[in-house]
Amino acid sequence: MSLWHGAKARRAAGAALAVVALSVSLAACGGGDADGKEQNTGASSSAPGDEKPKESEGSGGTTVPDTSKTLATINGSNGFQVLIHTADRDEGGFLTVTGTVKNTAGDNQQVPLQWNGQESQIKGKGRSFAGITLVDKAEKKRYYVLRDTDGNPLTTTGISRMDGGTSVTFFAQFPAPPSSTTQVDIQVPVMPTATIEIS
């Protein structure tokens, strides 16, 4: 019985560490784009544990990832383009991926439901990027977006629709692959697979 309680406590401590690491990561990203481009349209990056995903009201308080480099460009046939900017290991054993989603179509579109993920626990948490996975082909392992103790995914939430020509930044946090792994495939549902470098 004590082993089970110890495991539960370790999971809770790990989730708390993930929230702190995520907060530090997002704070370090800064609050603006050097080119002055649009940062966020139709959604906000919410911290894990928020009761419900909320639509952005343009308050300007959202931090954005470093978009100065692009590890991969994923073009879908659904009118969306996903740019992956960073895939950084954190000291706590996590891997944080940041990117930008662009609606390349000329009209308002709903973000694919498949991006939420197919797990029943996640479906009840609202719109998110919890369906994104990483595949380490060398180790033959697949990594899913981490969850907090309430089952909320450690990823951007609340994006449901995007106007034509707009873009929105996002993050997703995963368990880190072994240090020997320098590349992983990123799989965004209904989009082609792309290979990205881990730093």
N, C-alpha and C positions, 0 to 999 in steps of 0.2 A: 504493500500500500504506500509506504514512504517513497519508494522509487517512482511511482506514478505521480505523486505530488511534486517530487523533485523535478521530474521531466516537465510537468506543467509550469512550474516556477521558471525553469530555464527558457521555455517557449515565451512566457510573458516577458522575461527580461530581454530576450532577443528581440521581441517586437518593439519594446520600449527603446532599445538601442537603435533599431531601424528608423523609428520616428525621429530620434535626435539626429542621426546621421543624415536623414533626408532633409531635415530643417537646415542643417549646416550646409549641405550641398546646394540647396535652393538659394540660401542667403548669399552664398559665394558667387552665384551666377550673375548677380547684379540686377539692376532694374530696368535696363534699357538696351536697345539695339543700336549699335554704333552707326548704322545707316539711317536710323530714324524710321525704319519700316514698321508697318503695323505689327503689334506684338500679339494681340489676342482678340479673337472675334467670336462671340457667341458662347464663351465658356471661361471657366477659371480653373487654375490649378489649386485644388484643395488639399489640405493636409489629411492624412489618414485619420479616421476617427470622427470627422465631421459627420453630423447626423444625416444630412442629405446632400447630394450634389446640388450646387446652385449655379444658375446661369449668371455670367458676368454682367455687371451693370456699368462697365467702363470706368471703374473707380481709379484705375491706374496703379493699384497697389500690388499687382501680380508680378513676381519675378520671372525672368525668362532665362533659358539656357544659353550657353555660348553658341552662337550660330555662325561663328567666323570660319568654321571648317565643316565639311560634309563627308562623312564616311561612306554613305550610300544614298542613292536616289532610287526610290521605288515608284514606278508609274503603274497605276491600276487602270483597268478598262472601265472602272466605275466613276471616272471623273475626279478621282483623288490622287494626289501625289504625296508620298511620305519621304521626307529627308531625315536621315539619321545623322546627328551632329557629333555626339560623344557616346562613348561606352567606357566609363571610368570605374575602376575598382575603388572601394572604400576600405578604410582600415578595419571595419567591423566584419568584413567578409561578404560584402554586398557588391553588386554591380549595378550602377545606375546608367540607364540609357536615356538620352534626351534627343528630341527631334522636333520637326515641324510638319504639320499636315496642311496641305494646300488644296482648296477646292478649285480645280482647274477648269471646271465647267462654267458656263455663263449664267447659271441660275442657282437658286437656293436648293441645297441638297441635304437629305438626311444622311448622317454618318452611318456606315454599315453596322447593323446590330451585332454582327459576328465579332466586331472588335471588343465587345463586352466580355467574351468568353462564354463557354457553354455550360459551366458548372452551375448547379442549382443554387448554391450559396451566393455566387457572384451575380446571378440574374436578378436577385432581389435587392441588390445594392445600387441600382441605377446605372446610368451610362458611364463607361470607363474604357480604358485600354487594357483591361485585364486579359484579353484574349491573345495578346502578343506573347510569343514564346521565343526562346533562344535554344539553338541546337549545337551542342559540342560534338562534332562528327568524330573527332579523335577518341573521345571518351565514351561515345555512344550514349550521350545523356541529353535530355530535354529539360530546360529550366522554365518554370512558370513565374508570373508576377507574384511577389510576396504579399502576404496578408497580415493585417494587425490582429490583435486578440479578439476583435469583434467581427472579423471576417472581411473587413474593408480592404480592397486592393491598394497596394502602395504604388499608385499611379494617378495621373491626371483624371479627374472625373467631371461629369456634367456637360460634356460636349454632345449635343444631339443633332444640331443642324448647323450648316455653314452657308453663308451667302457666296454667290459665285465670285471667284477671284480673290477670296480672303484666305488667310492662313491663321493657324493657332499652334502654339508650342505645347509640348507635352514632355512628361518624364515617365519612366517605368523602372521599378527597382526589382532586381532578381538576386537569388543567391549567386555568389561569384564562382565561376568555374575554377579548377585548379590553376595555380600560377603558371604552369607549363602551357596552358591554353592561351594562345594569342589571337585566335580568330573564332568567331561563332557565326552561325547563320541566324538571321533574324527573320521570323515569320509573322507577318501581320495578316490576319485572316482576310481572304478574298484578294490578296495582293501577291505578287511574285516574291519568292524568297531572295534575300540578299545576304552577302557575307560582309561582316564588319570587323575591324581591328579593335582589340581591347587595349586600353592604356591604363 
